[in-house]
């Protein structure tokens, strides 16, 4: 059993976070999301004000072998309601999931589109949603999955954007890219790799420093723990002590039977791992989406759900077991509507098509994570060797743990980007555990870090509501002001060049 379990996201990605690869020592979060109810709250497609299109995309942008020119159809969504030719184009760089899911949870772009008269475009990431290069066989083996990586995805975005501008006869339209969690990482990297295509990027909750040894490996779980500790010290201590209580119970003869009853499992449990993971995911995701208003991103949740969870734990009488308390708290995440009769703790459905992230985490997206003594999760380390062995067993592929920092940078990022980058907003909320792998300080006058003390995982990308706190309104106001500055400068430069 893994003693350490769990965006980017995406995402931030989300940002996301059942185990990507199970090893003897770790359970890795990703910047995106999992759901494990026996019955999904609403598995139907969200109603969104976008029209779907499909772009003929080549399978491999970086070789000239005959098979590299194979075509697949990449899905993208367009809203042209406010747009006029020559006006800005706002592009969302798709995450590790169905693009309609992200479009329905990124109201910020719809909110600001009228001001900029912007065309809105959401591009689905290859190997997710409907954008499957090999159809139902896309995940068949490393032979097909080998075309799933961030560099190919960025090239997809670049080619699609150029083609779209050409077909719209609007070559002069400035492009700004947006992304949250893993999508935020892609937005920042896109601006660095393709500055001639995008004039700027808003990267929300983008943990681009969660690689190598740039960020302490224990930082993610330390941040989750800090969120719960700040809500209630007793709550933090109950969760911290529950793992030992779970392990002791599971060791008893009828332990799993009792856990099946306590956790209202739809089927009898076969191992403690499923309970462990179910609880772990609830606490991690809730910390990520500790939004100041009610939300339905991953699950329906109340405002500030961490505090709500801790209120449940603290409300039990002193004699209640820790297991009973943590089950009740986790049920807030999985069953806020109280409609569920049982929970599918084992083999839950992949509702949003996130499965491809396992491959990415095993190849290029290697984010070392551990649990410190200060964590509310059991202490654990990280072993590259064991991680690589698990990846080889699962996919027959060997991780490249230093590839991301080689390809995109990260070490001493302040020095590098001060010289070579510009027009990027890194937005982070300190209650988001992914924020500790993000850019939290200004790098230059045009690479800006906007940090909010109470912000959660890409909270700025959510639809504005009447209940939004002032700090969130101010954050969005700053983002709009900076983006307006980029666009004004672009048009001023274009006018000057046309007059020369």
WOLINHU-V583806 format. One record per residue. SS is DSSP state (h for helix, s for strand, l for the rest). PSI is psi in whole degrees, 0 to 359 (* if undefined). OMEGA is omega as a letter, one per 40 degrees, with the letter a starting at -180 (999 if undefined). Layout:
ss = <SS & SS>
psi = <PSI & PSI>
omega = <OMEGA & OMEGA>
This chain:
ss = <l & l & l & l & l & l & l & l & l & l & l & l & l & l & l & l & l & l & l & l & l & l & l & l & l & l & l & l & l & l & l & l & l & l & l & l & s & l & l & l & l & l & l & l & l & l & l & l & l & l & s & s & s & s & s & s & s & s & l & l & l & l & l & l & l & h & h & h & h & l & s & s & s & s & s & s & s & s & s & l & l & l & l & l & l & l & l & l & s & s & s & s & s & l & l & l & l & l & h & h & h & h & h & h & l & l & h & h & h & h & h & h & h & h & h & h & l & l & s & s & s & s & s & l & l & l & l & l & l & l & l & l & l & l & h & h & h & l & l & l & l & h & h & h & h & l & l & l & l & h & h & h & h & h & h & h & h & h & h & h & h & h & h & h & h & h & h & l & l & l & l & l & l & l & s & s & s & s & s & s & l & h & h & h & h & h & h & h & h & h & h & h & h & l & l & l & l & l & l & s & s & s & s & s & l & l & l & l & l & l & l & l & l & l & l & l & l & l & h & h & h & h & h & h & h & h & h & h & h & h & h & l & h & h & h & h & h & h & h & h & h & h & h & h & h & h & h & h & h & h & l & l & l & l & h & h & h & h & h & h & h & h & l & l & s & l & l & l & l & l & l & h & h & h & h & h & h & h & h & h & h & h & h & h & h & h & h & h & l & l & l & l & l & l & s & s & l & l & l & s & s & l & l & l & h & h & h & h & h & h & h & h & h & h & l & l & l & l & l & l & l & h & h & h & h & h & h & h & h & h & h & h & h & h & l & l & l & l & l & l & l & l & s & l & l & l & l & l & l & l & l & l & l & l & l & l & h & h & h & h & h & h & h & l & l & l & l & l & l & l & s & l & l & l & l & l & l & l & l & s & l & l & l & h & h & h & h & h & h & h & h & h & h & h & h & l & l & l & l & l & l & l & h & h & h & h & h & h & l & l & l & l & h & h & h & h & h & h & h & h & l & l & l & s & s & s & s & s & s & l & l & l & h & h & h & h & h & l & l & l & l & l & l & l & l & l & s & s & s & s & s & s & l & l & l & l & l & l & h & h & h & l & l & l & l & l & l & l & l & h & h & h & h & h & h & h & h & h & h & h & h & h & h & h & h & h & h & h & h & h & h & h & h & h & h & h & h & h & h & l>
psi = <140 & 123 & 343 & 114 & 166 & * & * & * & 223 & 26 & 136 & * & 309 & 299 & * & 143 & 57 & 172 & 132 & 307 & 130 & 123 & 183 & 346 & 346 & 153 & 114 & 132 & 161 & 165 & 18 & 216 & 153 & 154 & 145 & 41 & 154 & 323 & 123 & 144 & 320 & 97 & 358 & 159 & 138 & 150 & 117 & 149 & 53 & 149 & 133 & 139 & 165 & 125 & 131 & 109 & 141 & 152 & 329 & 114 & 353 & 4 & 167 & 25 & 152 & 320 & 345 & 341 & 6 & 139 & 138 & 165 & 116 & 128 & 140 & 154 & 143 & 136 & 114 & 18 & 320 & 357 & 149 & 154 & 134 & 344 & 168 & 156 & 120 & 121 & 127 & 122 & 108 & 148 & 197 & 65 & 181 & 126 & 332 & 328 & 315 & 322 & 322 & 346 & 19 & 64 & 342 & 318 & 320 & 325 & 323 & 351 & 318 & 321 & 319 & 354 & 44 & 146 & 131 & 130 & 125 & 118 & 128 & 139 & 137 & 144 & 13 & 157 & 233 & 357 & 65 & 110 & 331 & 28 & 223 & 349 & 9 & 327 & 17 & 317 & 177 & 338 & 321 & 317 & 343 & 342 & 4 & 103 & 168 & 328 & 317 & 320 & 316 & 320 & 322 & 311 & 315 & 313 & 319 & 317 & 315 & 317 & 319 & 314 & 320 & 315 & 334 & 359 & 44 & 54 & 335 & 355 & 128 & 142 & 130 & 132 & 145 & 146 & 150 & 140 & 233 & 322 & 328 & 322 & 315 & 322 & 314 & 315 & 325 & 317 & 322 & 321 & 329 & 59 & 342 & 351 & 319 & 131 & 347 & 168 & 138 & 109 & 105 & 130 & 49 & 104 & 63 & 353 & 19 & 26 & 163 & 227 & 26 & 315 & 136 & 135 & 335 & 359 & 320 & 308 & 333 & 322 & 318 & 314 & 321 & 323 & 315 & 324 & 320 & 329 & 320 & 122 & 320 & 319 & 312 & 315 & 325 & 313 & 316 & 322 & 348 & 333 & 319 & 322 & 319 & 314 & 319 & 318 & 318 & 335 & 344 & 160 & 314 & 23 & 314 & 326 & 318 & 321 & 323 & 320 & 312 & 320 & 11 & 48 & 139 & 328 & 155 & 137 & 146 & 344 & 162 & 337 & 319 & 321 & 314 & 308 & 321 & 313 & 312 & 313 & 319 & 316 & 319 & 311 & 321 & 321 & 319 & 318 & 42 & 62 & 154 & 355 & 165 & 145 & 162 & 53 & 296 & 316 & 156 & 127 & 153 & 174 & 143 & 65 & 335 & 313 & 322 & 320 & 314 & 328 & 323 & 312 & 315 & 342 & 351 & 150 & 158 & 333 & 355 & 145 & 155 & 324 & 315 & 319 & 314 & 328 & 315 & 320 & 314 & 331 & 335 & 319 & 313 & 343 & 49 & 329 & 347 & 30 & 346 & 135 & 333 & 168 & 139 & 89 & 335 & 137 & 49 & 157 & 153 & 77 & 321 & 13 & 52 & 1 & 330 & 340 & 331 & 318 & 314 & 320 & 335 & 357 & 289 & 327 & 59 & 106 & 97 & 134 & 144 & 171 & 122 & 175 & 335 & 350 & 154 & 359 & 155 & 139 & 143 & 163 & 190 & 134 & 115 & 321 & 311 & 322 & 314 & 321 & 317 & 319 & 320 & 319 & 320 & 314 & 346 & 25 & 143 & 130 & 150 & 85 & 342 & 10 & 317 & 315 & 336 & 318 & 318 & 350 & 184 & 314 & 133 & 46 & 331 & 319 & 315 & 310 & 335 & 329 & 328 & 356 & 173 & 161 & 55 & 132 & 124 & 112 & 130 & 144 & 133 & 348 & 351 & 120 & 337 & 346 & 333 & 346 & 16 & 177 & 115 & 0 & 147 & 137 & 325 & 185 & 344 & 359 & 100 & 136 & 120 & 114 & 130 & 138 & 322 & 6 & 148 & 195 & 116 & 51 & 332 & 340 & 354 & 160 & 140 & 142 & 165 & 341 & 2 & 137 & 162 & 324 & 328 & 320 & 318 & 322 & 312 & 323 & 317 & 318 & 314 & 319 & 317 & 315 & 321 & 322 & 318 & 314 & 318 & 317 & 320 & 312 & 325 & 317 & 319 & 319 & 318 & 318 & 322 & 337 & 352 & *>
omega = <a & i & a & a & i & 999 & 999 & 999 & d & d & c & 999 & g & b & 999 & a & i & a & i & i & i & i & a & a & a & i & a & i & i & a & i & a & a & i & a & i & i & i & a & a & i & a & a & i & i & i & a & a & i & i & a & i & a & a & i & a & i & a & a & a & a & i & i & i & a & a & a & a & i & a & i & a & a & a & i & a & a & i & a & a & a & a & i & a & a & i & a & i & i & a & i & a & a & a & a & i & i & a & i & i & i & i & a & i & i & a & a & a & i & a & a & a & a & a & a & a & a & i & a & a & i & a & i & i & i & a & i & i & i & a & a & a & a & i & a & a & a & a & a & a & i & i & i & a & i & i & i & i & a & a & i & a & i & i & i & a & a & a & i & a & a & i & a & i & i & a & i & a & a & a & a & a & i & a & i & a & a & i & i & i & i & i & i & i & i & i & i & a & i & i & a & a & a & a & i & a & i & a & a & a & i & a & a & i & a & a & a & i & a & a & i & i & a & i & i & a & a & a & a & a & i & a & i & a & i & i & a & i & i & i & a & i & i & i & i & a & i & i & a & a & a & a & i & i & i & a & a & a & a & a & i & a & a & a & a & i & i & i & i & i & a & a & i & a & i & i & i & a & a & i & i & a & a & i & i & a & a & i & a & a & a & a & a & a & a & i & a & a & i & a & a & i & i & a & i & a & i & i & i & a & i & i & a & a & i & i & i & i & a & i & i & a & a & a & a & i & a & a & a & i & i & a & i & a & a & i & a & i & a & i & i & a & a & a & i & a & a & a & a & i & i & a & i & a & a & i & i & a & i & a & a & i & a & a & a & a & i & i & a & i & a & a & a & a & a & a & a & i & i & i & a & i & a & a & i & i & a & a & i & i & i & i & i & a & a & i & i & i & i & i & i & i & a & a & a & a & a & i & i & a & a & a & a & a & i & a & a & a & a & i & a & a & a & i & a & a & i & a & a & a & i & i & i & i & i & a & i & i & a & i & i & a & i & a & a & i & a & i & a & i & i & i & i & i & a & i & a & i & i & a & i & a & a & a & i & a & a & i & a & a & a & i & i & i & i & a & a & i & a & a & i & i & a & i & a & i & i & a & i & a & a & i & i & i & i & a & i & i & i & a & i & i & a & i & a & a & a & a & a & 999>
